[in-house]
Amino acid sequence: MNQHERKLTIELVPKPLWGNNLAHRMTRANWGKVRLQALEEYQNACGICGSETKPLECHERWEYDDDQHIQKLRGFIVLCKNCHAIKHYGRTNLQAKAGRLQIQPIREHYCRVNDCTELDLHQDYSRALVEWSRRNKVDWTTDFGKYAPLVVLPHIRDSNRPERVVLQEM
């Protein structure tokens, strides 16, 4: 079983897109509304493992068109802390190395949810890093789709590349 067939997957955001998400581009009040809507939709439980342990976090679901270089917002899912840590496993590893969190319980969670081994996790992460490295080499257009009207704040970029954002309905 490869990573894309697993229930819980690793999603590494390409560097050119770091910080370019709806949560950072809308008002705090509107993000609160989106989050509450997602919690209601998922009945206050993780959309992957079913955990009701708080805090539950709202995660943006992105799709990447590697031919057109478009990042498309597809919606939201509620995740427990461990599932969210796996989604952002690159950042999670950096936090663990800095001593801000314990990585082993997160690894065990991945293996339990996917019924796999730590070797499988390591291989899935290696594949995700290869994909991430490839995606880092291109400029991306962000398509917020039906959520575009909520975009009110600029994306603060670390590079000099021009930003391309699609602000229209899907």
N, CA, C and O atoms as a DFTB+ gen file, in Angstrom:
680 C
 N C O
     1  1       0.853      -1.183       0.000
     2  2       0.000       0.000       0.000
     3  2       0.895       1.242       0.000
     4  3       1.765       1.377       0.861
     5  1       0.688       2.146      -0.957
     6  2       1.508       3.357      -0.961
     7  2       0.820       4.464      -0.164
     8  3      -0.329       4.321       0.255
     9  1       1.536       5.564       0.036
    10  2       1.051       6.645       0.886
    11  2      -0.310       7.157       0.436
    12  3      -1.148       7.468       1.283
    13  1      -0.559       7.255      -0.855
    14  2      -1.808       7.841      -1.342
    15  2      -3.003       6.917      -1.107
    16  3      -4.148       7.356      -1.210
    17  1      -2.755       5.655      -0.796
    18  2      -3.838       4.734      -0.489
    19  2      -4.083       4.637       1.012
    20  3      -5.030       3.979       1.442
    21  1      -3.257       5.272       1.796
    22  2      -3.389       5.214       3.248
    23  2      -4.508       6.147       3.716
    24  3      -4.834       7.138       3.062
    25  1      -5.076       5.800       4.854
    26  2      -6.121       6.626       5.455
    27  2      -5.544       7.975       5.911
    28  3      -6.160       9.022       5.708
    29  1      -4.364       7.937       6.524
    30  2      -3.675       9.132       6.999
    31  2      -2.425       9.315       6.151
    32  3      -1.569       8.431       6.097
    33  1      -2.320      10.464       5.488
    34  2      -1.203      10.711       4.570
    35  2      -0.396      11.934       5.003
    36  3      -0.867      12.786       5.756
    37  1       0.817      11.986       4.506
    38  2       1.723      13.115       4.730
    39  2       1.540      14.088       3.571
    40  3       1.603      13.696       2.405
    41  1       1.312      15.364       3.901
    42  2       1.111      16.397       2.879
    43  2       2.103      17.522       3.119
    44  3       1.877      18.377       3.976
    45  1       3.183      17.530       2.383
    46  2       4.201      18.555       2.556
    47  2       3.905      19.723       1.619
    48  3       3.867      19.554       0.400
    49  1       3.698      20.895       2.187
    50  2       3.379      22.095       1.412
    51  2       4.652      22.614       0.754
    52  3       5.657      22.823       1.434
    53  1       4.623      22.827      -0.572
    54  2       5.817      23.370      -1.246
    55  2       6.232      24.713      -0.643
    56  3       5.385      25.533      -0.287
    57  1       7.534      24.924      -0.535
    58  2       8.065      26.157       0.062
    59  2       7.463      27.432      -0.526
    60  3       7.138      28.343       0.235
    61  1       7.300      27.538      -1.861
    62  2       6.738      28.781      -2.393
    63  2       5.322      29.071      -1.887
    64  3       4.830      30.191      -2.032
    65  1       4.669      28.076      -1.298
    66  2       3.292      28.245      -0.830
    67  2       3.186      28.355       0.690
    68  3       2.083      28.490       1.219
    69  1       4.308      28.298       1.395
    70  2       4.261      28.388       2.854
    71  2       3.566      29.674       3.273
    72  3       3.920      30.755       2.803
    73  1       2.590      29.562       4.144
    74  2       1.853      30.718       4.647
    75  2       0.769      31.207       3.721
    76  3      -0.007      32.085       4.098
    77  1       0.689      30.664       2.513
    78  2      -0.342      31.093       1.558
    79  2      -1.536      30.151       1.686
    80  3      -1.767      29.290       0.837
    81  1      -2.275      30.335       2.756
    82  2      -3.443      29.502       2.982
    83  2      -4.595      30.389       3.413
    84  3      -4.402      31.558       3.748
    85  1      -5.775      29.836       3.403
    86  2      -6.949      30.637       3.720
    87  2      -6.917      31.128       5.162
    88  3      -7.312      32.260       5.440
    89  1      -6.455      30.296       6.070
    90  2      -6.411      30.695       7.480
    91  2      -5.599      31.973       7.685
    92  3      -5.936      32.788       8.543
    93  1      -4.531      32.154       6.904
    94  2      -3.694      33.353       7.029
    95  2      -4.151      34.503       6.139
    96  3      -3.627      35.613       6.237
    97  1      -5.116      34.243       5.281
    98  2      -5.536      35.258       4.310
    99  2      -6.934      35.811       4.594
   100  3      -7.450      36.620       3.822
   101  1      -7.545      35.380       5.694
   102  2      -8.883      35.864       6.043
   103  2      -8.874      36.434       7.452
   104  3      -7.899      36.279       8.189
   105  1      -9.952      37.085       7.817
   106  2     -10.020      37.638       9.165
   107  2     -10.128      36.505      10.174
   108  3     -10.589      35.409       9.855
   109  1      -9.702      36.785      11.374
   110  2      -9.763      35.793      12.449
   111  2     -11.214      35.373      12.722
   112  3     -11.489      34.202      12.983
   113  1     -12.131      36.335      12.659
   114  2     -13.554      36.041      12.897
   115  2     -14.088      35.073      11.838
   116  3     -14.801      34.125      12.167
   117  1     -13.746      35.310      10.569
   118  2     -14.210      34.409       9.512
   119  2     -13.577      33.029       9.628
   120  3     -14.235      32.021       9.368
   121  1     -12.285      32.974      10.023
   122  2     -11.655      31.667      10.217
   123  2     -12.379      30.908      11.339
   124  3     -12.569      29.695      11.249
   125  1     -12.771      31.614      12.372
   126  2     -13.524      30.992      13.457
   127  2     -14.831      30.386      12.957
   128  3     -15.222      29.303      13.391
   129  1     -15.504      31.083      12.045
   130  2     -16.756      30.564      11.474
   131  2     -16.502      29.322      10.624
   132  3     -17.244      28.344      10.712
   133  1     -15.449      29.361       9.796
   134  2     -15.105      28.203       8.961
   135  2     -14.775      27.007       9.855
   136  3     -15.216      25.888       9.592
   137  1     -14.012      27.246      10.893
   138  2     -13.616      26.186      11.817
   139  2     -14.842      25.578      12.512
   140  3     -14.958      24.356      12.606
   141  1     -15.740      26.413      12.989
   142  2     -16.947      25.907      13.658
   143  2     -17.826      25.105      12.697
   144  3     -18.412      24.093      13.080
   145  1     -17.911      25.563      11.450
   146  2     -18.667      24.819      10.438
   147  2     -18.064      23.436      10.219
   148  3     -18.786      22.442      10.127
   149  1     -16.751      23.380      10.136
   150  2     -16.071      22.096       9.932
   151  2     -16.286      21.180      11.135
   152  3     -16.547      19.989      10.966
   153  1     -16.180      21.725      12.342
   154  2     -16.408      20.923      13.548
   155  2     -17.819      20.332      13.548
   156  3     -18.022      19.176      13.919
   157  1     -18.771      21.132      13.132
   158  2     -20.155      20.654      13.061
   159  2     -20.287      19.549      12.014
   160  3     -20.910      18.517      12.264
   161  1     -19.690      19.776      10.830
   162  2     -19.760      18.790       9.752
   163  2     -19.154      17.455      10.176
   164  3     -19.679      16.397       9.829
   165  1     -18.065      17.499      10.916
   166  2     -17.384      16.273      11.345
   167  2     -17.819      15.826      12.744
   168  3     -17.194      14.953      13.346
   169  1     -18.874      16.420      13.244
   170  2     -19.477      16.048      14.527
   171  2     -18.458      16.009      15.663
   172  3     -18.439      15.090      16.481
   173  1     -17.604      17.047      15.683
   174  2     -16.599      17.201      16.742
   175  2     -15.703      15.978      16.917
   176  3     -15.370      15.590      18.037
   177  1     -15.323      15.385      15.803
   178  2     -14.413      14.235      15.826
   179  2     -13.442      14.341      14.655
   180  3     -13.760      14.936      13.625
   181  1     -12.273      13.768      14.819
   182  2     -11.275      13.761      13.751
   183  2     -11.839      13.044      12.529
   184  3     -12.385      11.946      12.636
   185  1     -11.701      13.674      11.378
   186  2     -12.207      13.109      10.130
   187  2     -11.395      11.931       9.620
   188  3     -11.783      11.303       8.634
   189  1     -10.289      11.617      10.259
   190  2      -9.471      10.482       9.831
   191  2      -9.544       9.336      10.840
   192  3      -9.895       8.212      10.482
   193  1      -9.217       9.617      12.088
   194  2      -9.156       8.522      13.075
   195  2     -10.372       8.459      13.990
   196  3     -10.545       7.490      14.729
   197  1     -11.220       9.497      13.945
   198  2     -12.431       9.505      14.763
   199  2     -12.235       9.987      16.194
   200  3     -13.198      10.015      16.960
   201  1     -11.022      10.367      16.576
   202  2     -10.761      10.832      17.932
   203  2     -11.585      12.077      18.248
   204  3     -11.764      12.950      17.399
   205  1     -12.080      12.145      19.477
   206  2     -12.797      13.325      19.944
   207  2     -11.949      14.122      20.933
   208  3     -12.428      15.079      21.541
   209  1     -10.681      13.720      21.088
   210  2      -9.769      14.376      22.019
   211  2      -9.487      15.798      21.546
   212  3      -9.113      16.027      20.396
   213  1      -9.673      16.739      22.453
   214  2      -9.433      18.141      22.151
   215  2      -7.947      18.459      22.345
   216  3      -7.310      17.800      23.167
   217  1      -7.369      19.410      21.650
   218  2      -8.069      20.247      20.687
   219  2      -8.206      19.555      19.333
   220  3      -7.336      18.790      18.916
   221  1      -9.302      19.837      18.670
   222  2      -9.478      19.410      17.286
   223  2      -9.131      20.614      16.418
   224  3      -9.444      21.752      16.767
   225  1      -8.485      20.357      15.289
   226  2      -7.974      21.437      14.455
   227  2      -8.581      21.375      13.063
   228  3      -8.879      20.295      12.552
   229  1      -8.761      22.533      12.459
   230  2      -9.317      22.622      11.108
   231  2      -8.154      22.651      10.108
   232  3      -7.271      23.504      10.194
   233  1      -8.169      21.723       9.176
   234  2      -7.087      21.573       8.197
   235  2      -7.633      21.853       6.796
   236  3      -8.679      21.331       6.410
   237  1      -6.921      22.672       6.054
   238  2      -7.310      22.966       4.678
   239  2      -6.920      21.802       3.782
   240  3      -5.809      21.279       3.873
   241  1      -7.841      21.401       2.917
   242  2      -7.590      20.300       1.979
   243  2      -7.226      20.904       0.622
   244  3      -8.052      21.529      -0.042
   245  1      -5.977      20.701       0.233
   246  2      -5.468      21.250      -1.020
   247  2      -5.227      20.130      -2.025
   248  3      -4.886      19.003      -1.665
   249  1      -5.413      20.471      -3.278
   250  2      -5.097      19.569      -4.388
   251  2      -4.056      20.289      -5.239
   252  3      -4.155      21.496      -5.459
   253  1      -3.070      19.555      -5.713
   254  2      -1.995      20.154      -6.512
   255  2      -2.056      19.635      -7.941
   256  3      -2.002      18.428      -8.181
   257  1      -2.168      20.559      -8.882
   258  2      -2.100      20.224     -10.297
   259  2      -0.647      20.454     -10.701
   260  3      -0.220      21.591     -10.899
   261  1       0.106      19.362     -10.819
   262  2       1.537      19.469     -11.095
   263  2       1.843      19.847     -12.538
   264  3       2.970      20.240     -12.837
   265  1       0.864      19.740     -13.445
   266  2       1.080      20.145     -14.833
   267  2       0.868      21.650     -15.007
   268  3       1.662      22.328     -15.659
   269  1      -0.217      22.161     -14.413
   270  2      -0.555      23.583     -14.531
   271  2       0.050      24.430     -13.404
   272  3       0.023      25.659     -13.456
   273  1       0.598      23.752     -12.383
   274  2       1.175      24.413     -11.200
   275  2       0.130      25.268     -10.471
   276  3       0.347      26.443     -10.176
   277  1      -0.997      24.632     -10.199
   278  2      -2.083      25.293      -9.492
   279  2      -2.379      24.526      -8.202
   280  3      -2.562      23.309      -8.209
   281  1      -2.419      25.261      -7.111
   282  2      -2.816      24.737      -5.807
   283  2      -4.286      25.123      -5.634
   284  3      -4.617      26.308      -5.644
   285  1      -5.178      24.123      -5.476
   286  2      -6.622      24.387      -5.381
   287  2      -7.150      23.999      -4.017
   288  3      -6.929      22.883      -3.548
   289  1      -7.850      24.930      -3.380
   290  2      -8.474      24.643      -2.099
   291  2      -9.756      23.861      -2.342
   292  3     -10.654      24.328      -3.043
   293  1      -9.840      22.664      -1.757
   294  2     -10.994      21.774      -1.969
   295  2     -11.942      21.748      -0.788
   296  3     -13.063      21.253      -0.909
   297  1     -11.518      22.270       0.352
   298  2     -12.388      22.269       1.519
   299  2     -11.587      22.086       2.785
   300  3     -10.398      22.399       2.841
   301  1     -12.259      21.570       3.808
   302  2     -11.666      21.483       5.136
   303  2     -11.974      20.126       5.755
   304  3     -12.962      19.480       5.406
   305  1     -11.126      19.709       6.665
   306  2     -11.351      18.502       7.444
   307  2     -10.919      18.801       8.881
   308  3      -9.961      19.539       9.112
   309  1     -11.623      18.229       9.823
   310  2     -11.255      18.360      11.225
   311  2     -10.284      17.232      11.554
   312  3     -10.518      16.072      11.213
   313  1      -9.188      17.591      12.224
   314  2      -8.163      16.606      12.572
   315  2      -7.810      16.712      14.049
   316  3      -7.820      17.795      14.634
   317  1      -7.495      15.555      14.639
   318  2      -6.929      15.555      15.994
   319  2      -5.496      16.073      15.881
   320  3      -4.955      16.203      14.783
   321  1      -4.904      16.361      17.008
   322  2      -3.546      16.913      17.026
   323  2      -2.538      15.984      16.338
   324  3      -1.669      16.450      15.603
   325  1      -2.655      14.654      16.579
   326  2      -1.702      13.724      15.983
   327  2      -1.883      13.592      14.472
   328  3      -0.896      13.567      13.737
   329  1      -3.121      13.506      14.000
   330  2      -3.340      13.422      12.546
   331  2      -2.843      14.699      11.872
   332  3      -2.257      14.638      10.791
   333  1      -3.073      15.868      12.507
   334  2      -2.610      17.126      11.927
   335  2      -1.085      17.187      11.904
   336  3      -0.496      17.720      10.963
   337  1      -0.450      16.644      12.932
   338  2       1.018      16.612      12.976
   339  2       1.572      15.763      11.834
   340  3       2.625      16.080      11.282
   341  1       0.873      14.692      11.479
   342  2       1.308      13.861      10.349
   343  2       1.111      14.603       9.033
   344  3       1.986      14.557       8.169
   345  1      -0.005      15.276       8.866
   346  2      -0.240      16.022       7.618
   347  2       0.922      16.975       7.349
   348  3       1.350      17.140       6.206
   349  1       1.428      17.600       8.413
   350  2       2.539      18.554       8.297
   351  2       3.802      17.934       8.905
   352  3       4.469      18.546       9.740
   353  1       4.113      16.725       8.476
   354  2       5.180      15.938       9.093
   355  2       6.559      16.585       8.977
   356  3       7.400      16.391       9.855
   357  1       6.801      17.331       7.940
   358  2       8.084      18.034       7.816
   359  2       8.245      19.036       8.947
   360  3       9.275      19.059       9.619
   361  1       7.237      19.858       9.155
   362  2       7.260      20.839      10.249
   363  2       7.307      20.117      11.606
   364  3       8.002      20.554      12.523
   365  1       6.570      19.020      11.720
   366  2       6.539      18.236      12.955
   367  2       7.939      17.739      13.306
   368  3       8.344      17.812      14.466
   369  1       8.678      17.238      12.331
   370  2      10.045      16.771      12.567
   371  2      10.951      17.905      13.042
   372  3      11.782      17.712      13.929
   373  1      10.786      19.082      12.450
   374  2      11.590      20.237      12.879
   375  2      11.270      20.611      14.326
   376  3      12.170      20.922      15.106
   377  1       9.989      20.578      14.679
   378  2       9.599      20.893      16.056
   379  2      10.162      19.860      17.030
   380  3      10.589      20.207      18.131
   381  1      10.161      18.592      16.622
   382  2      10.710      17.533      17.478
   383  2      12.209      17.731      17.679
   384  3      12.713      17.585      18.793
   385  1      12.920      18.061      16.604
   386  2      14.371      18.293      16.715
   387  2      14.684      19.472      17.622
   388  3      15.728      19.504      18.274
   389  1      13.763      20.457      17.660
   390  2      13.953      21.630      18.518
   391  2      13.483      21.358      19.949
   392  3      13.570      22.234      20.809
   393  1      12.985      20.140      20.202
   394  2      12.552      19.772      21.540
   395  2      11.180      20.282      21.932
   396  3      10.835      20.273      23.113
   397  1      10.382      20.731      20.957
   398  2       9.059      21.270      21.259
   399  2       7.952      20.221      21.311
   400  3       6.840      20.516      21.748
   401  1       8.248      18.999      20.867
   402  2       7.262      17.923      20.946
   403  2       7.937      16.568      20.887
   404  3       9.087      16.446      20.463
   405  1       7.221      15.572      21.309
   406  2       7.701      14.188      21.272
   407  2       7.215      13.549      19.983
   408  3       6.007      13.504      19.748
   409  1       8.106      13.057      19.143
   410  2       7.754      12.514      17.833
   411  2       7.236      11.085      17.895
   412  3       6.416      10.695      17.065
   413  1       7.693      10.304      18.854
   414  2       7.342       8.877      18.865
   415  2       5.834       8.622      18.951
   416  3       5.333       7.768      18.220
   417  1       5.089       9.323      19.812
   418  2       3.635       9.076      19.833
   419  2       2.952       9.416      18.499
   420  3       1.950       8.801      18.134
   421  1       3.498      10.386      17.786
   422  2       2.940      10.768      16.480
   423  2       3.229       9.674      15.463
   424  3       2.360       9.321      14.666
   425  1       4.436       9.140      15.484
   426  2       4.783       8.027      14.595
   427  2       3.904       6.809      14.881
   428  3       3.407       6.159      13.961
   429  1       3.722       6.513      16.162
   430  2       2.886       5.374      16.545
   431  2       1.441       5.573      16.089
   432  3       0.772       4.622      15.685
   433  1       0.973       6.804      16.158
   434  2      -0.390       7.117      15.703
   435  2      -0.528       6.824      14.205
   436  3      -1.499       6.198      13.782
   437  1       0.442       7.277      13.405
   438  2       0.435       7.024      11.962
   439  2       0.352       5.519      11.689
   440  3      -0.459       5.066      10.883
   441  1       1.189       4.773      12.361
   442  2       1.232       3.315      12.149
   443  2      -0.062       2.644      12.589
   444  3      -0.530       1.714      11.932
   445  1      -0.638       3.099      13.681
   446  2      -1.891       2.522      14.183
   447  2      -3.042       2.821      13.216
   448  3      -3.806       1.921      12.866
   449  1      -3.167       4.066      12.789
   450  2      -4.259       4.470      11.893
   451  2      -4.151       3.753      10.549
   452  3      -5.165       3.357       9.973
   453  1      -2.935       3.586      10.052
   454  2      -2.715       2.983       8.729
   455  2      -2.406       1.491       8.781
   456  3      -2.236       0.860       7.737
   457  1      -2.330       0.924       9.973
   458  2      -1.987      -0.488      10.133
   459  2      -0.708      -0.799       9.345
   460  3      -0.675      -1.675       8.480
   461  1       0.342      -0.039       9.684
   462  2       1.612      -0.210       8.979
   463  2       2.760      -0.137       9.982
   464  3       2.538       0.000      11.185
   465  1       3.967      -0.228       9.483
   466  2       5.156      -0.210      10.328
   467  2       5.848       1.156      10.260
   468  3       5.527       1.994       9.417
   469  1       6.799       1.353      11.164
   470  2       7.588       2.592      11.100
   471  2       8.438       2.638       9.840
   472  3       8.736       3.722       9.339
   473  1       8.825       1.500       9.327
   474  2       9.550       1.466       8.053
   475  2       8.645       2.009       6.944
   476  3       9.103       2.765       6.087
   477  1       7.373       1.629       6.957
   478  2       6.418       2.165       5.974
   479  2       6.316       3.679       6.105
   480  3       6.310       4.392       5.101
   481  1       6.236       4.171       7.341
   482  2       6.188       5.616       7.572
   483  2       7.426       6.284       6.989
   484  3       7.316       7.301       6.305
   485  1       8.596       5.726       7.250
   486  2       9.847       6.291       6.741
   487  2       9.831       6.328       5.200
   488  3      10.232       7.324       4.598
   489  1       9.372       5.255       4.578
   490  2       9.314       5.206       3.111
   491  2       8.296       6.206       2.561
   492  3       8.546       6.858       1.547
   493  1       7.152       6.325       3.230
   494  2       6.136       7.295       2.795
   495  2       6.669       8.723       2.912
   496  3       6.437       9.552       2.032
   497  1       7.379       9.001       3.995
   498  2       7.954      10.328       4.181
   499  2       9.025      10.605       3.127
   500  3       9.100      11.717       2.604
   501  1       9.845       9.621       2.812
   502  2      10.869       9.793       1.770
   503  2      10.228      10.119       0.430
   504  3      10.702      11.001      -0.286
   505  1       9.155       9.416       0.083
   506  2       8.442       9.707      -1.177
   507  2       7.840      11.116      -1.155
   508  3       7.881      11.834      -2.154
   509  1       7.283      11.498      -0.003
   510  2       6.694      12.837       0.123
   511  2       7.776      13.914      -0.032
   512  3       7.521      14.964      -0.622
   513  1       8.977      13.659       0.492
   514  2      10.077      14.624       0.357
   515  2      10.519      14.783      -1.095
   516  3      10.854      15.886      -1.525
   517  1      10.519      13.688      -1.848
   518  2      10.879      13.759      -3.269
   519  2       9.855      14.628      -4.004
   520  3      10.224      15.499      -4.793
   521  1       8.573      14.387      -3.742
   522  2       7.512      15.178      -4.369
   523  2       7.621      16.646      -3.951
   524  3       7.472      17.538      -4.787
   525  1       7.877      16.902      -2.675
   526  2       8.015      18.249      -2.150
   527  2       9.186      18.965      -2.821
   528  3       9.062      20.129      -3.203
   529  1      10.307      18.286      -2.964
   530  2      11.484      18.894      -3.603
   531  2      11.183      19.286      -5.044
   532  3      11.585      20.359      -5.495
   533  1      10.483      18.426      -5.761
   534  2      10.102      18.719      -7.149
   535  2       9.164      19.927      -7.200
   536  3       9.315      20.801      -8.054
   537  1       8.204      19.971      -6.291
   538  2       7.225      21.074      -6.278
   539  2       7.839      22.392      -5.845
   540  3       7.300      23.451      -6.166
   541  1       8.944      22.358      -5.130
   542  2       9.614      23.586      -4.685
   543  2      10.249      24.341      -5.846
   544  3      10.556      25.526      -5.712
   545  1      10.451      23.685      -6.973
   546  2      11.195      24.276      -8.090
   547  2      10.335      25.104      -9.028
   548  3      10.857      25.670      -9.988
   549  1       9.029      25.193      -8.782
   550  2       8.147      25.915      -9.701
   551  2       7.363      26.988      -8.959
   552  3       7.214      26.941      -7.738
   553  1       6.868      27.950      -9.718
   554  2       5.954      28.965      -9.184
   555  2       4.540      28.397      -9.241
   556  3       4.182      27.685     -10.179
   557  1       3.757      28.715      -8.245
   558  2       2.405      28.172      -8.134
   559  2       1.365      29.280      -8.185
   560  3       1.599      30.394      -7.716
   561  1       0.225      28.962      -8.755
   562  2      -0.955      29.807      -8.688
   563  2      -1.861      29.189      -7.629
   564  3      -2.034      27.971      -7.585
   565  1      -2.430      30.021      -6.787
   566  2      -3.351      29.534      -5.766
   567  2      -4.780      29.821      -6.200
   568  3      -5.123      30.955      -6.535
   569  1      -5.606      28.787      -6.190
   570  2      -7.020      28.900      -6.524
   571  2      -7.814      28.619      -5.258
   572  3      -7.889      27.475      -4.808
   573  1      -8.412      29.669      -4.678
   574  2      -9.203      29.510      -3.470
   575  2     -10.631      29.067      -3.772
   576  3     -11.415      28.834      -2.851
   577  1     -10.978      28.947      -5.064
   578  2     -12.284      28.443      -5.457
   579  2     -13.422      29.215      -4.814
   580  3     -13.404      30.445      -4.786
   581  1     -14.407      28.502      -4.300
   582  2     -15.602      29.143      -3.734
   583  2     -15.293      29.915      -2.447
   584  3     -16.124      30.681      -1.960
   585  1     -14.087      29.706      -1.903
   586  2     -13.696      30.411      -0.683
   587  2     -12.996      31.738      -0.987
   588  3     -12.630      32.463      -0.062
   589  1     -12.809      32.059      -2.244
   590  2     -12.098      33.279      -2.641
   591  2     -12.674      34.552      -2.028
   592  3     -11.900      35.436      -1.659
   593  1     -14.011      34.690      -1.900
   594  2     -14.529      35.925      -1.291
   595  2     -14.056      36.152       0.149
   596  3     -14.142      37.270       0.657
   597  1     -13.562      35.112       0.802
   598  2     -13.082      35.258       2.178
   599  2     -11.654      35.783       2.248
   600  3     -11.187      36.165       3.321
   601  1     -10.953      35.806       1.107
   602  2      -9.561      36.270       1.066
   603  2      -9.548      37.797       1.149
   604  3     -10.041      38.484       0.254
   605  1      -8.980      38.310       2.229
   606  2      -8.919      39.763       2.399
   607  2      -7.520      40.250       2.747
   608  3      -7.221      41.435       2.597
   609  1      -6.667      39.352       3.207
   610  2      -5.331      39.759       3.640
   611  2      -4.286      39.331       2.623
   612  3      -4.414      38.271       2.012
   613  1      -3.248      40.147       2.434
   614  2      -2.204      39.781       1.468
   615  2      -1.350      38.635       1.977
   616  3      -1.225      38.419       3.182
   617  1      -0.764      37.905       1.041
   618  2       0.193      36.859       1.384
   619  2       1.550      37.518       1.495
   620  3       2.005      38.162       0.550
   621  1       2.194      37.368       2.618
   622  2       3.530      37.930       2.820
   623  2       4.532      36.878       2.377
   624  3       4.646      35.814       2.986
   625  1       5.253      37.187       1.315
   626  2       6.165      36.217       0.699
   627  2       7.590      36.440       1.155
   628  3       7.989      37.554       1.494
   629  1       8.368      35.327       1.157
   630  2       9.791      35.441       1.495
   631  2      10.640      35.604       0.241
   632  3      11.843      35.845       0.339
   633  1      10.037      35.476      -0.931
   634  2      10.840      35.552      -2.149
   635  2      10.387      36.742      -2.985
   636  3       9.422      37.427      -2.647
   637  1      11.092      36.971      -4.066
   638  2      10.749      38.080      -4.953
   639  2       9.855      37.651      -6.104
   640  3       9.553      38.454      -6.988
   641  1       9.429      36.392      -6.103
   642  2       8.577      35.913      -7.189
   643  2       7.201      36.555      -7.113
   644  3       6.679      36.762      -6.017
   645  1       6.604      36.876      -8.260
   646  2       5.251      37.440      -8.226
   647  2       4.255      36.376      -7.775
   648  3       4.421      35.189      -8.054
   649  1       3.228      36.823      -7.079
   650  2       2.210      35.898      -6.610
   651  2       1.061      35.852      -7.624
   652  3       0.655      36.873      -8.179
   653  1       0.556      34.649      -7.843
   654  2      -0.595      34.498      -8.719
   655  2      -1.706      33.836      -7.917
   656  3      -1.544      32.727      -7.408
   657  1      -2.824      34.520      -7.811
   658  2      -3.954      34.010      -7.057
   659  2      -5.199      34.086      -7.927
   660  3      -5.450      35.105      -8.569
   661  1      -5.969      33.022      -7.951
   662  2      -7.230      33.002      -8.682
   663  2      -8.320      33.342      -7.683
   664  3      -8.532      32.616      -6.712
   665  1      -9.004      34.439      -7.923
   666  2     -10.078      34.869      -7.020
   667  2     -11.414      34.794      -7.742
   668  3     -12.060      35.811      -7.992
   669  1     -11.810      33.594      -8.066
   670  2     -13.083      33.418      -8.742
   671  2     -13.739      32.130      -8.277
   672  3     -13.078      31.250      -7.726
   673  1     -15.028      32.025      -8.498
   674  2     -15.768      30.819      -8.130
   675  2     -15.323      29.679      -8.997
   676  3     -14.934      29.881     -10.148
   677  1     -15.377      28.444      -8.446
   678  2     -15.033      27.245      -9.224
   679  2     -16.196      26.899     -10.127
   680  3     -16.127      25.923     -10.875
